[in-house]
Amino acid sequence: MPSEQFIRGMLYLSLTVVGVPGNIAVILAFLLLLHQENRLLPADAIVLHLACANLLVVGVRCLLETLASFQLAVIFDDISCKAIIFVYRTSRSLSIWLTFVLSAYQCLSIAPPGSRWASMRHLVDKYLGVVFFLLWLINTCMSSGAILFSSGRLNNSTMISYGINVQFCYVSFPSKLSKEANGAAQVGRDVVPMALMALASLIILVFLYKHSRQVKGLRSSSSGGGGGGGGAEKRAAKAVVALVTLYVVLYGVDNGLWVYTLTVRKTMTTSLISDLRIFFSSLYAALSPVVIIASNRKVNRRLGCAVQEKHVEERVTDISMM
């Protein structure tokens, strides 16, 4: 096995062993919460949906790339390339937009009660299912180009002129115009939620700063303190800001590499640039459950309870066998 392919396989393997168990743990924690309380808060439903999208990103792309890199399975032909790239692009864009929805919802959650923004939050609560449906519909339609243009091999000079090498597959456009239009649509699909979530995070940070100043003022004027309410909202807001920061850094690099790929006149003989793009975008899907587990007390409690129950069952089994 060539050293480059081995390194590539190890990088994707590292994303797989972190991202797949991490996202599954987050999903199971919220499913346990749903089973115990028979409902999920809107913010929890968004995080659950985000974990499902991230699991698709890591599972469909990184896991299969790992198997192919180590030559453990022959996966990539024309049909599988179309399916894998389509699912990857759809789940990747869903992850981006759900991160924006989470940041926007958290921004609305810290709005003062009775304000116009608080009433907008109640509207989002009511129609959150519609929001999820529209996100699936829009991102599925925008990823349909993968079905049309993806293949497992290059067949002619036209594909070479307007193709993109993604190691085991090629995305080959029929013309320069279609390549540039498809690329611009993908950049726009990423940049718009990136700008909006950055704005929402800035608003959250300003609110947290003002709130901390108010709390310091209360503590300096009264030894009793007080004014410490909203702790759960503040913790959630900080976690969302951490997710958005992680997203902006990693997807910023991803989109910069994508723009560079679009400027190349012919299909590159190496898939290095495409591998870097996929790695950085998948890195968010692999690391975001770590941020969620570390910052979300509901997830911590459910996972802790599950581990304790498992230990109790093992102890009971050991005692019964004595």
FIKE-736691 format. One line per 5 residues: number of its first residue (from 1); their letters; for each residue x, y, z of C-alpha. Coordinates in steps of 0.001 Angstrom, whole numbers, plus 500000, padded with zeros to 6 digits. Example, Ala and Ser with C-alpha at 12.3 -4.5 7.8 and 13.67 -1.06 7.14 Angstrom:
2
1 = AS = 512300/495500/507800 | 513670/498940/507140
This chain:
322
1 = MPSEQ = 500000/500000/500000 | 501424/503440/499047 | 502347/505639/502005 | 500054/508458/500831 | 497072/506105/500733
6 = FIRGM = 497971/504744/504185 | 498134/508262/505675 | 494850/509109/503977 | 493239/506000/505443 | 494541/506790/508935
11 = LYLSL = 493157/510331/508802 | 489705/509103/507802 | 489923/506326/510387 | 490604/508905/513118 | 487482/510830/512093
16 = TVVGV = 485454/507625/512029 | 486464/506375/515499 | 485698/509786/517028 | 482678/510886/515014 | 480617/507692/514758
21 = PGNIA = 480571/506754/518500 | 480286/510425/519514 | 477248/511153/517375 | 475626/507825/518275 | 476100/508667/521980
26 = VILAF = 474401/512056/521516 | 471526/510466/519594 | 471021/507757/522220 | 471104/510335/525024 | 468284/512339/523461
31 = LLLLH = 466304/509200/522624 | 466551/508212/526307 | 465396/511695/527246 | 462481/511383/524832 | 461571/507981/526277
36 = QENRL = 461687/509249/529868 | 459937/512594/529394 | 457824/511845/526285 | 458938/515100/524658 | 461975/517081/523568
41 = LPADA = 462504/520801/523904 | 462976/522544/520534 | 466681/523164/521169 | 467153/519469/522035 | 465299/518438/518869
46 = IVLHL = 467620/520639/516793 | 470735/519137/518418 | 469353/515619/517870 | 468732/516411/514208 | 472237/517885/513943
51 = ACANL = 473787/514731/515428 | 471891/512582/512895 | 473183/514716/510003 | 476743/514583/511376 | 476499/510804/511763
56 = LVVGV = 475589/510551/508077 | 478551/512748/507137 | 481053/510649/509104 | 479448/507264/508507 | 478758/507549/504796
61 = RCLLE = 481905/509393/503786 | 484706/508778/506307 | 483911/505147/507113 | 483621/504143/503443 | 486744/506121/502518
66 = TLASF = 488606/504288/505294 | 487539/500882/504002 | 488501/501790/500438 | 491842/503356/501427 | 492911/500191/503272
71 = QLAVI = 491508/498078/500411 | 489159/496278/502774 | 486197/496570/500394 | 485495/497499/496796 | 482819/500147/497170
76 = FDDIS = 483150/502898/494593 | 481590/502285/491187 | 479370/504638/489182 | 476188/503968/491163 | 477818/504003/494602
81 = CKAII = 479752/507184/493752 | 476501/508932/492845 | 474778/507715/496023 | 477681/508435/498409 | 478421/511928/497097
86 = FVYRT = 474704/512788/497053 | 474146/511647/500659 | 477376/513294/501801 | 476559/516653/500232 | 472984/516592/501520
91 = SRSLS = 473949/515676/505096 | 476894/518106/505043 | 474691/521036/504028 | 472042/519937/506539 | 474697/520021/509260
96 = IWLTF = 475591/523575/508259 | 472011/524853/508190 | 471057/523080/511423 | 473997/524731/513160 | 472624/528056/511956
101 = VLSAY = 469101/527161/513138 | 470527/526196/516541 | 472450/529471/516861 | 469447/531529/515734 | 467110/529717/518127
106 = QCLSI = 469523/530190/521017 | 469741/533866/520118 | 465943/534089/520331 | 465937/532126/523613 | 467924/534779/525458
111 = APPGS = 465576/537556/524329 | 463645/539303/527150 | 460168/537787/527839 | 457356/539646/526118 | 459588/541098/523398
116 = RWASM = 459019/540667/519685 | 461977/538267/519477 | 460512/536097/522256 | 457243/535836/520328 | 459225/534823/517235
121 = RHLVD = 460805/532029/519276 | 457344/530699/520142 | 456548/530759/516415 | 459658/528697/515675 | 458654/526278/518465
126 = KYLGV = 455299/525746/516797 | 456601/525209/513268 | 459942/523528/513955 | 458824/520389/512109 | 458109/522502/509034
131 = VFFLL = 461584/524034/509302 | 463155/520566/509346 | 461099/519476/506328 | 462050/522566/504311 | 465725/522118/505132
136 = WLINT = 465631/518501/503950 | 463735/519453/500787 | 465956/522399/499817 | 469267/520675/500535 | 468208/517474/498790
141 = CMSSG = 467284/519416/495669 | 470519/521428/495731 | 472577/518215/495999 | 470891/516530/493026 | 473790/517526/490770
146 = AILFS = 475835/514762/492403 | 473507/512169/490874 | 473874/513702/487410 | 477609/514397/487322 | 479319/511824/489598
151 = SGRLN = 480987/508705/488233 | 483572/506116/489172 | 485929/506904/486285 | 486811/509462/483622 | 485576/508564/480142
156 = NSTMI = 486527/511429/477806 | 488363/514736/477435 | 485285/516771/478367 | 485248/515142/481787 | 488964/515857/482170
161 = SYGIN = 488453/519532/481343 | 485545/520087/483729 | 485975/517368/486335 | 486940/517235/490022 | 489043/514371/491368
166 = VQFCY = 487794/513004/494692 | 490124/509972/494824 | 487749/507053/494180 | 485174/509082/492251 | 485006/511967/489797
171 = VSFPS = 482508/514799/489584 | 482462/515637/485874 | 480497/518628/484575 | 479448/518904/480912 | 480703/522484/480526
176 = KLSKE = 482635/525256/482236 | 479405/527155/482878 | 477752/524217/484661 | 480872/523694/486790 | 481014/527339/487828
181 = ANGAA = 477244/527570/488423 | 477225/524431/490561 | 480268/525623/492487 | 478793/529086/493082 | 475539/527532/494354
186 = QVGRD = 477452/525388/496848 | 479555/528325/498051 | 476408/530435/498484 | 474677/527617/500355 | 477571/527601/502848
191 = VVPMA = 478384/531315/503078 | 474804/532474/503779 | 474288/530381/506950 | 477908/531068/507952 | 477298/534827/507927
196 = LMALA = 473940/534495/509685 | 475217/532200/512425 | 478240/534452/512972 | 475827/537364/513442 | 473688/535335/515858
201 = SLIIL = 476776/534324/517831 | 477910/537949/518005 | 474524/538915/519444 | 474805/536097/522000 | 478288/537227/523027
206 = VFLYK = 477111/540832/523426 | 474205/539649/525586 | 476491/537492/527757 | 478892/540414/528199 | 476120/542807/529216
211 = HSRQV = 474621/540212/531552 | 477970/539622/533273 | 478374/543369/533754 | 474899/543572/535312 | 475642/540664/537659
216 = KGLRS = 478912/542287/538758 | 477035/545520/539420 | 474441/543733/541545 | 477104/541890/543529 | 479032/545098/544192
221 = SSSGG = 475893/546905/545428 | 474473/544026/547463 | 476274/541322/549392 | 473310/539015/548760 | 474198/538736/545077
226 = GGGGG = 471038/537550/543322 | 470628/538039/539593 | 472072/534630/538839 | 469117/533304/536892 | 469234/532015/533388
231 = GAEKR = 472218/529747/534065 | 470983/526983/531761 | 470370/529450/528930 | 473835/530952/529354 | 475524/527534/529339
236 = AAKAV = 473597/526583/526210 | 474486/529915/524588 | 478202/529365/525274 | 478007/525851/523813 | 476327/527191/520662
241 = VALVT = 479010/529872/520283 | 481670/527138/520566 | 479944/525080/517851 | 479621/528096/515563 | 483282/529046/516058
246 = LYVVL = 484309/525479/515218 | 482083/525577/512146 | 483331/528938/510835 | 486997/527914/511117 | 486666/524449/509556
251 = YGVDN = 484121/525258/506853 | 485965/528479/506048 | 489008/526380/505105 | 486740/523923/503276 | 485145/526636/501129
256 = GLWVY = 488500/528277/500406 | 489791/524964/499033 | 486546/524485/497079 | 486946/527877/495370 | 490519/526919/494475
261 = TLTVR = 489280/523630/493000 | 486835/525510/490773 | 489654/527653/489340 | 491644/524638/488105 | 491182/524260/484370
266 = KTMTT = 491599/520480/484230 | 490973/517568/486545 | 493881/517311/488984 | 495834/514057/488850 | 495878/513988/492655
271 = SLISD = 492877/514196/494990 | 494852/516040/497698 | 492751/519228/497598 | 489469/517281/497622 | 490745/515092/500467
276 = LRIFF = 491613/518192/502502 | 488148/519648/501854 | 486380/516471/502927 | 488659/516132/505957 | 487990/519650/507266
281 = SSLYA = 484229/519482/506681 | 484047/516018/508252 | 486186/517218/511165 | 483290/519422/512268 | 480914/516442/512141
286 = ALSPV = 483381/514411/514222 | 484208/517070/516833 | 480784/518660/517338 | 479460/515719/519445 | 482506/516156/521714
291 = VIIAS = 481473/519792/522285 | 477848/518738/522830 | 478728/515984/525318 | 481094/518284/527217 | 478634/521189/527457
296 = NRKVN = 475134/519671/527515 | 474106/518502/530999 | 471117/516546/529681 | 473395/514470/527474 | 475879/514006/530341
301 = RRLGC = 473170/512832/532738 | 471628/510358/530289 | 474986/508902/529275 | 476029/508721/532946 | 472827/506913/533860
306 = AVQEK = 473294/504468/530993 | 476868/503683/532111 | 475753/503206/535724 | 472941/500869/534685 | 475403/498842/532652
311 = HVEER = 477766/498534/535615 | 474880/497474/537873 | 473813/494798/535387 | 477389/493505/535166 | 477686/493347/538947
316 = VTDIS = 474365/491504/539260 | 475507/489042/536588 | 478825/488477/538389 | 477068/487900/541721 | 474605/485454/540186
321 = MM = 477460/483446/538685 | 479302/483107/542018
